[in-house]
């Protein structure tokens, strides 16, 4: 089995919001503020590359000092 989040290379806003356990509106606000993974528009939809989401999640985890202290 693959270590990737999904077998498809792209995720929709709804799929990413579900993965992050937040609403699509919250994800839209994060994107507006520049706090979400980099995505791109295709028509009316915003799509996210799973590789970019994985990279963003790893950076979020690495930047969480409190979690790093708890793990030590």
HTML snippet that shows the backbone in 3Dmol.js (N, CA, C, O; Angstrom):
<script src="https://3Dmol.org/build/3Dmol-min.js"></script>
<div id="view" style="width:600px;height:400px;position:relative"></div>
<script>
const pdb = `
ATOM      1  N   UNK A   1       0.832  -1.182   0.000  1.00  0.00           N
ATOM      2  CA  UNK A   1       0.000   0.000   0.000  1.00  0.00           C
ATOM      3  C   UNK A   1       0.872   1.238   0.000  1.00  0.00           C
ATOM      4  O   UNK A   1       1.967   1.231   0.563  1.00  0.00           O
ATOM      5  N   UNK A   2       0.402   2.288  -0.619  1.00  0.00           N
ATOM      6  CA  UNK A   2       1.155   3.517  -0.772  1.00  0.00           C
ATOM      7  C   UNK A   2       1.117   4.355   0.501  1.00  0.00           C
ATOM      8  O   UNK A   2       0.147   4.304   1.258  1.00  0.00           O
ATOM      9  N   UNK A   3       2.187   5.135   0.736  1.00  0.00           N
ATOM     10  CA  UNK A   3       2.232   6.053   1.866  1.00  0.00           C
ATOM     11  C   UNK A   3       1.492   7.352   1.572  1.00  0.00           C
ATOM     12  O   UNK A   3       1.363   8.200   2.454  1.00  0.00           O
ATOM     13  N   UNK A   4       1.018   7.515   0.376  1.00  0.00           N
ATOM     14  CA  UNK A   4       0.348   8.754  -0.027  1.00  0.00           C
ATOM     15  C   UNK A   4      -1.024   8.852   0.607  1.00  0.00           C
ATOM     16  O   UNK A   4      -1.633   7.840   0.955  1.00  0.00           O
ATOM     17  N   UNK A   5      -1.506  10.071   0.755  1.00  0.00           N
ATOM     18  CA  UNK A   5      -2.819  10.322   1.335  1.00  0.00           C
ATOM     19  C   UNK A   5      -3.899   9.702   0.465  1.00  0.00           C
ATOM     20  O   UNK A   5      -4.839   9.093   0.976  1.00  0.00           O
ATOM     21  N   UNK A   6      -3.770   9.853  -0.825  1.00  0.00           N
ATOM     22  CA  UNK A   6      -4.754   9.304  -1.759  1.00  0.00           C
ATOM     23  C   UNK A   6      -4.022   8.795  -2.987  1.00  0.00           C
ATOM     24  O   UNK A   6      -2.897   9.209  -3.267  1.00  0.00           O
ATOM     25  N   UNK A   7      -4.659   7.906  -3.708  1.00  0.00           N
ATOM     26  CA  UNK A   7      -4.046   7.380  -4.924  1.00  0.00           C
ATOM     27  C   UNK A   7      -4.120   8.372  -6.072  1.00  0.00           C
ATOM     28  O   UNK A   7      -3.342   8.281  -7.021  1.00  0.00           O
ATOM     29  N   UNK A   8      -5.045   9.314  -5.997  1.00  0.00           N
ATOM     30  CA  UNK A   8      -5.157  10.319  -7.048  1.00  0.00           C
ATOM     31  C   UNK A   8      -4.210  11.469  -6.753  1.00  0.00           C
ATOM     32  O   UNK A   8      -3.982  11.798  -5.589  1.00  0.00           O
ATOM     33  N   UNK A   9      -3.659  12.079  -7.780  1.00  0.00           N
ATOM     34  CA  UNK A   9      -2.689  13.157  -7.554  1.00  0.00           C
ATOM     35  C   UNK A   9      -3.328  14.487  -7.155  1.00  0.00           C
ATOM     36  O   UNK A   9      -2.617  15.419  -6.780  1.00  0.00           O
ATOM     37  N   UNK A  10      -4.676  14.594  -7.231  1.00  0.00           N
ATOM     38  CA  UNK A  10      -5.345  15.844  -6.903  1.00  0.00           C
ATOM     39  C   UNK A  10      -6.439  15.623  -5.870  1.00  0.00           C
ATOM     40  O   UNK A  10      -7.069  14.566  -5.825  1.00  0.00           O
ATOM     41  N   UNK A  11      -6.653  16.642  -5.041  1.00  0.00           N
ATOM     42  CA  UNK A  11      -7.724  16.614  -4.045  1.00  0.00           C
ATOM     43  C   UNK A  11      -8.601  17.836  -4.254  1.00  0.00           C
ATOM     44  O   UNK A  11      -8.115  18.908  -4.615  1.00  0.00           O
ATOM     45  N   UNK A  12      -9.885  17.669  -4.026  1.00  0.00           N
ATOM     46  CA  UNK A  12     -10.801  18.803  -4.077  1.00  0.00           C
ATOM     47  C   UNK A  12     -10.777  19.519  -2.728  1.00  0.00           C
ATOM     48  O   UNK A  12     -10.215  19.025  -1.751  1.00  0.00           O
ATOM     49  N   UNK A  13     -11.397  20.688  -2.704  1.00  0.00           N
ATOM     50  CA  UNK A  13     -11.498  21.429  -1.449  1.00  0.00           C
ATOM     51  C   UNK A  13     -12.256  20.609  -0.405  1.00  0.00           C
ATOM     52  O   UNK A  13     -11.868  20.571   0.763  1.00  0.00           O
ATOM     53  N   UNK A  14     -13.325  19.963  -0.825  1.00  0.00           N
ATOM     54  CA  UNK A  14     -14.114  19.151   0.106  1.00  0.00           C
ATOM     55  C   UNK A  14     -13.296  17.987   0.666  1.00  0.00           C
ATOM     56  O   UNK A  14     -13.380  17.684   1.856  1.00  0.00           O
ATOM     57  N   UNK A  15     -12.515  17.341  -0.182  1.00  0.00           N
ATOM     58  CA  UNK A  15     -11.688  16.217   0.280  1.00  0.00           C
ATOM     59  C   UNK A  15     -10.618  16.680   1.264  1.00  0.00           C
ATOM     60  O   UNK A  15     -10.370  16.024   2.276  1.00  0.00           O
ATOM     61  N   UNK A  16      -9.988  17.807   0.962  1.00  0.00           N
ATOM     62  CA  UNK A  16      -8.956  18.314   1.869  1.00  0.00           C
ATOM     63  C   UNK A  16      -9.569  18.770   3.184  1.00  0.00           C
ATOM     64  O   UNK A  16      -9.003  18.520   4.248  1.00  0.00           O
ATOM     65  N   UNK A  17     -10.711  19.434   3.125  1.00  0.00           N
ATOM     66  CA  UNK A  17     -11.378  19.868   4.351  1.00  0.00           C
ATOM     67  C   UNK A  17     -11.743  18.668   5.217  1.00  0.00           C
ATOM     68  O   UNK A  17     -11.600  18.713   6.439  1.00  0.00           O
ATOM     69  N   UNK A  18     -12.213  17.602   4.589  1.00  0.00           N
ATOM     70  CA  UNK A  18     -12.545  16.386   5.344  1.00  0.00           C
ATOM     71  C   UNK A  18     -11.286  15.789   5.978  1.00  0.00           C
ATOM     72  O   UNK A  18     -11.313  15.364   7.133  1.00  0.00           O
ATOM     73  N   UNK A  19     -10.204  15.758   5.239  1.00  0.00           N
ATOM     74  CA  UNK A  19      -8.939  15.231   5.766  1.00  0.00           C
ATOM     75  C   UNK A  19      -8.476  16.033   6.979  1.00  0.00           C
ATOM     76  O   UNK A  19      -7.999  15.464   7.961  1.00  0.00           O
ATOM     77  N   UNK A  20      -8.618  17.354   6.907  1.00  0.00           N
ATOM     78  CA  UNK A  20      -8.173  18.228   7.990  1.00  0.00           C
ATOM     79  C   UNK A  20      -9.210  18.363   9.100  1.00  0.00           C
ATOM     80  O   UNK A  20      -8.951  18.984  10.132  1.00  0.00           O
ATOM     81  N   UNK A  21     -10.386  17.776   8.880  1.00  0.00           N
ATOM     82  CA  UNK A  21     -11.485  17.824   9.843  1.00  0.00           C
ATOM     83  C   UNK A  21     -11.929  19.264  10.120  1.00  0.00           C
ATOM     84  O   UNK A  21     -12.153  19.653  11.266  1.00  0.00           O
ATOM     85  N   UNK A  22     -12.050  20.038   9.047  1.00  0.00           N
ATOM     86  CA  UNK A  22     -12.534  21.412   9.118  1.00  0.00           C
ATOM     87  C   UNK A  22     -13.578  21.608   8.024  1.00  0.00           C
ATOM     88  O   UNK A  22     -13.725  20.763   7.141  1.00  0.00           O
ATOM     89  N   UNK A  23     -14.295  22.716   8.085  1.00  0.00           N
ATOM     90  CA  UNK A  23     -15.290  22.994   7.055  1.00  0.00           C
ATOM     91  C   UNK A  23     -14.611  23.538   5.798  1.00  0.00           C
ATOM     92  O   UNK A  23     -13.467  23.991   5.838  1.00  0.00           O
ATOM     93  N   UNK A  24     -15.335  23.483   4.695  1.00  0.00           N
ATOM     94  CA  UNK A  24     -14.797  24.041   3.454  1.00  0.00           C
ATOM     95  C   UNK A  24     -14.663  25.558   3.574  1.00  0.00           C
ATOM     96  O   UNK A  24     -13.763  26.147   2.975  1.00  0.00           O
ATOM     97  N   UNK A  25     -15.544  26.191   4.340  1.00  0.00           N
ATOM     98  CA  UNK A  25     -15.430  27.638   4.563  1.00  0.00           C
ATOM     99  C   UNK A  25     -14.154  27.965   5.332  1.00  0.00           C
ATOM    100  O   UNK A  25     -13.461  28.928   5.004  1.00  0.00           O
ATOM    101  N   UNK A  26     -13.843  27.177   6.341  1.00  0.00           N
ATOM    102  CA  UNK A  26     -12.618  27.395   7.112  1.00  0.00           C
ATOM    103  C   UNK A  26     -11.393  27.217   6.216  1.00  0.00           C
ATOM    104  O   UNK A  26     -10.428  27.974   6.324  1.00  0.00           O
ATOM    105  N   UNK A  27     -11.429  26.228   5.341  1.00  0.00           N
ATOM    106  CA  UNK A  27     -10.320  26.013   4.416  1.00  0.00           C
ATOM    107  C   UNK A  27     -10.198  27.179   3.442  1.00  0.00           C
ATOM    108  O   UNK A  27      -9.090  27.607   3.117  1.00  0.00           O
ATOM    109  N   UNK A  28     -11.324  27.687   2.983  1.00  0.00           N
ATOM    110  CA  UNK A  28     -11.300  28.850   2.105  1.00  0.00           C
ATOM    111  C   UNK A  28     -10.690  30.062   2.787  1.00  0.00           C
ATOM    112  O   UNK A  28      -9.944  30.817   2.165  1.00  0.00           O
ATOM    113  N   UNK A  29     -11.003  30.250   4.058  1.00  0.00           N
ATOM    114  CA  UNK A  29     -10.428  31.356   4.821  1.00  0.00           C
ATOM    115  C   UNK A  29      -8.925  31.157   5.018  1.00  0.00           C
ATOM    116  O   UNK A  29      -8.151  32.108   4.912  1.00  0.00           O
ATOM    117  N   UNK A  30      -8.515  29.925   5.304  1.00  0.00           N
ATOM    118  CA  UNK A  30      -7.082  29.626   5.429  1.00  0.00           C
ATOM    119  C   UNK A  30      -6.370  29.924   4.119  1.00  0.00           C
ATOM    120  O   UNK A  30      -5.277  30.491   4.116  1.00  0.00           O
ATOM    121  N   UNK A  31      -6.986  29.546   3.010  1.00  0.00           N
ATOM    122  CA  UNK A  31      -6.392  29.797   1.698  1.00  0.00           C
ATOM    123  C   UNK A  31      -6.288  31.295   1.444  1.00  0.00           C
ATOM    124  O   UNK A  31      -5.269  31.768   0.942  1.00  0.00           O
ATOM    125  N   UNK A  32      -7.326  32.040   1.783  1.00  0.00           N
ATOM    126  CA  UNK A  32      -7.328  33.495   1.603  1.00  0.00           C
ATOM    127  C   UNK A  32      -6.206  34.145   2.418  1.00  0.00           C
ATOM    128  O   UNK A  32      -5.581  35.102   1.960  1.00  0.00           O
ATOM    129  N   UNK A  33      -5.952  33.631   3.615  1.00  0.00           N
ATOM    130  CA  UNK A  33      -4.917  34.183   4.499  1.00  0.00           C
ATOM    131  C   UNK A  33      -3.522  33.644   4.195  1.00  0.00           C
ATOM    132  O   UNK A  33      -2.544  34.067   4.810  1.00  0.00           O
ATOM    133  N   UNK A  34      -3.430  32.712   3.249  1.00  0.00           N
ATOM    134  CA  UNK A  34      -2.133  32.147   2.904  1.00  0.00           C
ATOM    135  C   UNK A  34      -1.641  31.093   3.876  1.00  0.00           C
ATOM    136  O   UNK A  34      -0.439  30.840   3.958  1.00  0.00           O
ATOM    137  N   UNK A  35      -2.558  30.471   4.619  1.00  0.00           N
ATOM    138  CA  UNK A  35      -2.205  29.482   5.641  1.00  0.00           C
ATOM    139  C   UNK A  35      -2.532  28.046   5.233  1.00  0.00           C
ATOM    140  O   UNK A  35      -2.348  27.120   6.023  1.00  0.00           O
ATOM    141  N   UNK A  36      -3.009  27.860   4.018  1.00  0.00           N
ATOM    142  CA  UNK A  36      -3.395  26.527   3.539  1.00  0.00           C
ATOM    143  C   UNK A  36      -2.353  26.026   2.542  1.00  0.00           C
ATOM    144  O   UNK A  36      -1.522  26.801   2.070  1.00  0.00           O
ATOM    145  N   UNK A  37      -2.395  24.734   2.222  1.00  0.00           N
ATOM    146  CA  UNK A  37      -1.503  24.230   1.181  1.00  0.00           C
ATOM    147  C   UNK A  37      -1.761  24.964  -0.129  1.00  0.00           C
ATOM    148  O   UNK A  37      -2.873  25.425  -0.386  1.00  0.00           O
ATOM    149  N   UNK A  38      -0.739  25.066  -0.939  1.00  0.00           N
ATOM    150  CA  UNK A  38      -0.886  25.747  -2.223  1.00  0.00           C
ATOM    151  C   UNK A  38      -1.810  24.933  -3.126  1.00  0.00           C
ATOM    152  O   UNK A  38      -1.618  23.731  -3.313  1.00  0.00           O
ATOM    153  N   UNK A  39      -2.800  25.600  -3.672  1.00  0.00           N
ATOM    154  CA  UNK A  39      -3.744  24.978  -4.585  1.00  0.00           C
ATOM    155  C   UNK A  39      -3.827  25.800  -5.860  1.00  0.00           C
ATOM    156  O   UNK A  39      -3.143  26.813  -6.008  1.00  0.00           O
ATOM    157  N   UNK A  40      -4.662  25.357  -6.765  1.00  0.00           N
ATOM    158  CA  UNK A  40      -4.837  26.105  -8.013  1.00  0.00           C
ATOM    159  C   UNK A  40      -6.285  25.973  -8.465  1.00  0.00           C
ATOM    160  O   UNK A  40      -6.968  24.996  -8.159  1.00  0.00           O
ATOM    161  N   UNK A  41      -6.723  26.968  -9.189  1.00  0.00           N
ATOM    162  CA  UNK A  41      -8.089  26.976  -9.696  1.00  0.00           C
ATOM    163  C   UNK A  41      -8.184  26.222 -11.014  1.00  0.00           C
ATOM    164  O   UNK A  41      -7.326  26.347 -11.888  1.00  0.00           O
ATOM    165  N   UNK A  42      -9.232  25.451 -11.131  1.00  0.00           N
ATOM    166  CA  UNK A  42      -9.586  24.813 -12.398  1.00  0.00           C
ATOM    167  C   UNK A  42     -11.071  25.064 -12.567  1.00  0.00           C
ATOM    168  O   UNK A  42     -11.911  24.368 -11.994  1.00  0.00           O
ATOM    169  N   UNK A  43     -11.373  26.070 -13.364  1.00  0.00           N
ATOM    170  CA  UNK A  43     -12.754  26.500 -13.472  1.00  0.00           C
ATOM    171  C   UNK A  43     -13.172  27.177 -12.175  1.00  0.00           C
ATOM    172  O   UNK A  43     -12.506  28.098 -11.704  1.00  0.00           O
ATOM    173  N   UNK A  44     -14.264  26.722 -11.609  1.00  0.00           N
ATOM    174  CA  UNK A  44     -14.745  27.283 -10.352  1.00  0.00           C
ATOM    175  C   UNK A  44     -14.178  26.558  -9.138  1.00  0.00           C
ATOM    176  O   UNK A  44     -14.391  26.991  -8.006  1.00  0.00           O
ATOM    177  N   UNK A  45     -13.472  25.483  -9.354  1.00  0.00           N
ATOM    178  CA  UNK A  45     -12.972  24.647  -8.262  1.00  0.00           C
ATOM    179  C   UNK A  45     -11.514  24.940  -7.950  1.00  0.00           C
ATOM    180  O   UNK A  45     -10.743  25.353  -8.816  1.00  0.00           O
ATOM    181  N   UNK A  46     -11.158  24.718  -6.695  1.00  0.00           N
ATOM    182  CA  UNK A  46      -9.759  24.776  -6.284  1.00  0.00           C
ATOM    183  C   UNK A  46      -9.313  23.336  -6.062  1.00  0.00           C
ATOM    184  O   UNK A  46      -9.980  22.570  -5.367  1.00  0.00           O
ATOM    185  N   UNK A  47      -8.188  22.978  -6.655  1.00  0.00           N
ATOM    186  CA  UNK A  47      -7.635  21.630  -6.504  1.00  0.00           C
ATOM    187  C   UNK A  47      -6.280  21.723  -5.813  1.00  0.00           C
ATOM    188  O   UNK A  47      -5.574  22.725  -5.922  1.00  0.00           O
ATOM    189  N   UNK A  48      -5.940  20.667  -5.108  1.00  0.00           N
ATOM    190  CA  UNK A  48      -4.676  20.595  -4.371  1.00  0.00           C
ATOM    191  C   UNK A  48      -3.952  19.322  -4.775  1.00  0.00           C
ATOM    192  O   UNK A  48      -4.551  18.247  -4.829  1.00  0.00           O
ATOM    193  N   UNK A  49      -2.679  19.446  -5.055  1.00  0.00           N
ATOM    194  CA  UNK A  49      -1.863  18.262  -5.353  1.00  0.00           C
ATOM    195  C   UNK A  49      -1.597  17.525  -4.041  1.00  0.00           C
ATOM    196  O   UNK A  49      -1.235  18.146  -3.042  1.00  0.00           O
ATOM    197  N   UNK A  50      -1.776  16.210  -4.043  1.00  0.00           N
ATOM    198  CA  UNK A  50      -1.577  15.457  -2.807  1.00  0.00           C
ATOM    199  C   UNK A  50      -0.141  15.572  -2.321  1.00  0.00           C
ATOM    200  O   UNK A  50       0.096  15.586  -1.113  1.00  0.00           O
ATOM    201  N   UNK A  51       0.820  15.654  -3.227  1.00  0.00           N
ATOM    202  CA  UNK A  51       2.218  15.812  -2.813  1.00  0.00           C
ATOM    203  C   UNK A  51       2.417  17.132  -2.072  1.00  0.00           C
ATOM    204  O   UNK A  51       3.172  17.192  -1.101  1.00  0.00           O
ATOM    205  N   UNK A  52       1.746  18.183  -2.522  1.00  0.00           N
ATOM    206  CA  UNK A  52       1.829  19.482  -1.850  1.00  0.00           C
ATOM    207  C   UNK A  52       1.152  19.435  -0.492  1.00  0.00           C
ATOM    208  O   UNK A  52       1.643  20.032   0.466  1.00  0.00           O
ATOM    209  N   UNK A  53       0.036  18.737  -0.398  1.00  0.00           N
ATOM    210  CA  UNK A  53      -0.665  18.590   0.882  1.00  0.00           C
ATOM    211  C   UNK A  53       0.216  17.824   1.864  1.00  0.00           C
ATOM    212  O   UNK A  53       0.322  18.208   3.029  1.00  0.00           O
ATOM    213  N   UNK A  54       0.843  16.753   1.408  1.00  0.00           N
ATOM    214  CA  UNK A  54       1.740  15.979   2.270  1.00  0.00           C
ATOM    215  C   UNK A  54       2.899  16.832   2.757  1.00  0.00           C
ATOM    216  O   UNK A  54       3.269  16.766   3.929  1.00  0.00           O
ATOM    217  N   UNK A  55       3.482  17.643   1.855  1.00  0.00           N
ATOM    218  CA  UNK A  55       4.593  18.519   2.226  1.00  0.00           C
ATOM    219  C   UNK A  55       4.133  19.556   3.249  1.00  0.00           C
ATOM    220  O   UNK A  55       4.835  19.824   4.225  1.00  0.00           O
ATOM    221  N   UNK A  56       2.956  20.138   3.026  1.00  0.00           N
ATOM    222  CA  UNK A  56       2.412  21.142   3.921  1.00  0.00           C
ATOM    223  C   UNK A  56       2.133  20.545   5.302  1.00  0.00           C
ATOM    224  O   UNK A  56       2.439  21.174   6.315  1.00  0.00           O
ATOM    225  N   UNK A  57       1.558  19.343   5.357  1.00  0.00           N
ATOM    226  CA  UNK A  57       1.284  18.686   6.626  1.00  0.00           C
ATOM    227  C   UNK A  57       2.582  18.392   7.389  1.00  0.00           C
ATOM    228  O   UNK A  57       2.644  18.565   8.606  1.00  0.00           O
ATOM    229  N   UNK A  58       3.607  17.950   6.671  1.00  0.00           N
ATOM    230  CA  UNK A  58       4.894  17.682   7.314  1.00  0.00           C
ATOM    231  C   UNK A  58       5.488  18.971   7.886  1.00  0.00           C
ATOM    232  O   UNK A  58       6.056  18.961   8.978  1.00  0.00           O
ATOM    233  N   UNK A  59       5.357  20.075   7.153  1.00  0.00           N
ATOM    234  CA  UNK A  59       5.867  21.363   7.639  1.00  0.00           C
ATOM    235  C   UNK A  59       5.074  21.825   8.858  1.00  0.00           C
ATOM    236  O   UNK A  59       5.647  22.385   9.792  1.00  0.00           O
ATOM    237  N   UNK A  60       3.759  21.596   8.856  1.00  0.00           N
ATOM    238  CA  UNK A  60       2.938  21.957  10.008  1.00  0.00           C
ATOM    239  C   UNK A  60       3.367  21.167  11.236  1.00  0.00           C
ATOM    240  O   UNK A  60       3.467  21.714  12.334  1.00  0.00           O
ATOM    241  N   UNK A  61       3.617  19.888  11.044  1.00  0.00           N
ATOM    242  CA  UNK A  61       4.039  19.027  12.147  1.00  0.00           C
ATOM    243  C   UNK A  61       5.418  19.436  12.658  1.00  0.00           C
ATOM    244  O   UNK A  61       5.645  19.485  13.866  1.00  0.00           O
ATOM    245  N   UNK A  62       6.325  19.724  11.749  1.00  0.00           N
ATOM    246  CA  UNK A  62       7.682  20.117  12.143  1.00  0.00           C
ATOM    247  C   UNK A  62       7.691  21.469  12.851  1.00  0.00           C
ATOM    248  O   UNK A  62       8.546  21.715  13.702  1.00  0.00           O
ATOM    249  N   UNK A  63       6.755  22.339  12.511  1.00  0.00           N
ATOM    250  CA  UNK A  63       6.717  23.661  13.109  1.00  0.00           C
ATOM    251  C   UNK A  63       5.968  23.733  14.423  1.00  0.00           C
ATOM    252  O   UNK A  63       5.918  24.797  15.040  1.00  0.00           O
ATOM    253  N   UNK A  64       5.384  22.632  14.869  1.00  0.00           N
ATOM    254  CA  UNK A  64       4.616  22.607  16.106  1.00  0.00           C
ATOM    255  C   UNK A  64       5.552  22.301  17.271  1.00  0.00           C
ATOM    256  O   UNK A  64       5.797  21.138  17.592  1.00  0.00           O
ATOM    257  N   UNK A  65       6.067  23.340  17.892  1.00  0.00           N
ATOM    258  CA  UNK A  65       7.060  23.168  18.972  1.00  0.00           C
ATOM    259  C   UNK A  65       6.482  22.446  20.183  1.00  0.00           C
ATOM    260  O   UNK A  65       7.177  21.661  20.829  1.00  0.00           O
ATOM    261  N   UNK A  66       5.222  22.705  20.491  1.00  0.00           N
ATOM    262  CA  UNK A  66       4.602  22.054  21.633  1.00  0.00           C
ATOM    263  C   UNK A  66       4.542  20.544  21.436  1.00  0.00           C
ATOM    264  O   UNK A  66       4.819  19.786  22.366  1.00  0.00           O
ATOM    265  N   UNK A  67       4.183  20.101  20.231  1.00  0.00           N
ATOM    266  CA  UNK A  67       4.135  18.666  19.944  1.00  0.00           C
ATOM    267  C   UNK A  67       5.529  18.060  19.986  1.00  0.00           C
ATOM    268  O   UNK A  67       5.700  16.922  20.424  1.00  0.00           O
ATOM    269  N   UNK A  68       6.527  18.811  19.533  1.00  0.00           N
ATOM    270  CA  UNK A  68       7.894  18.304  19.566  1.00  0.00           C
ATOM    271  C   UNK A  68       8.371  18.132  21.002  1.00  0.00           C
ATOM    272  O   UNK A  68       9.064  17.164  21.316  1.00  0.00           O
ATOM    273  N   UNK A  69       8.002  19.069  21.877  1.00  0.00           N
ATOM    274  CA  UNK A  69       8.376  18.947  23.293  1.00  0.00           C
ATOM    275  C   UNK A  69       7.707  17.745  23.943  1.00  0.00           C
ATOM    276  O   UNK A  69       8.324  17.034  24.735  1.00  0.00           O
ATOM    277  N   UNK A  70       6.439  17.525  23.603  1.00  0.00           N
ATOM    278  CA  UNK A  70       5.697  16.407  24.187  1.00  0.00           C
ATOM    279  C   UNK A  70       6.285  15.069  23.750  1.00  0.00           C
ATOM    280  O   UNK A  70       6.255  14.102  24.510  1.00  0.00           O
ATOM    281  N   UNK A  71       6.820  15.007  22.532  1.00  0.00           N
ATOM    282  CA  UNK A  71       7.379  13.754  22.015  1.00  0.00           C
ATOM    283  C   UNK A  71       8.750  13.459  22.604  1.00  0.00           C
ATOM    284  O   UNK A  71       9.192  12.310  22.598  1.00  0.00           O
ATOM    285  N   UNK A  72       9.425  14.477  23.109  1.00  0.00           N
ATOM    286  CA  UNK A  72      10.787  14.292  23.632  1.00  0.00           C
ATOM    287  C   UNK A  72      10.800  13.650  24.986  1.00  0.00           C
ATOM    288  O   UNK A  72      11.869  13.429  25.555  1.00  0.00           O
TER     289      UNK A  72
END
`;
const viewer = $3Dmol.createViewer("view");
viewer.addModel(pdb, "pdb");
viewer.setStyle({}, {cartoon: {color: "spectrum"}});
viewer.zoomTo();
viewer.render();
</script>
